[in-house]
Amino acid sequence: MAKFEECLQRLEKIVQELERGEVPLEKSLTLFEEGMQLSSACRKELEQAEGKVEVLLKKNGKLQAEPFEPSAEKAPIRR
C-alpha cells in the first residue's frame, strides 16, 4: 500500500471529483469504493502511529499519554 501522504492526496482528488457531480453513477460508485478503502488504510496507519507514540511515552511501566498541542494552538484564546 502507498504511503499515508499518497493515500491522502488520492482521497482528496476523489472527493473533489465526486463533489463536482459530473461523474456518471457507475464511476461514482467505483470512486466511492476506492475512497472508502483509502480512508480505511489511512485510519489504520494513524492508529499504528498513535500506538508507537504511546509506547515511546511509557515511563516506569505506566502510560503517560500527553495531548498533542501544535504551537499555533498554544496561543491564548482571545474573547
C-alpha positions, 0 to 999 in steps of 0.5 A, a space after each residue: 500500500 502507498 504511503 499515508 501522504 499518497 493515500 491522502 492526496 488520492 482521497 482528496 482528488 476523489 472527493 473533489 471529483 465526486 463533489 463536482 457531480 459530473 461523474 456518471 453513477 457507475 464511476 461514482 460508485 467505483 470512486 466511492 469504493 476506492 475512497 472508502 478503502 483509502 480512508 480505511 488504510 489511512 485510519 489504520 496507519 494513524 492508529 499504528 502511529 498513535 500506538 508507537 507514540 504511546 509506547 515511546 511515552 511509557 515511563 516506569 511501566 505506566 502510560 503517560 499519554 500527553 495531548 498533542 498541542 501544535 504551537 499555533 494552538 498554544 496561543 491564548 484564546 482571545 474573547 
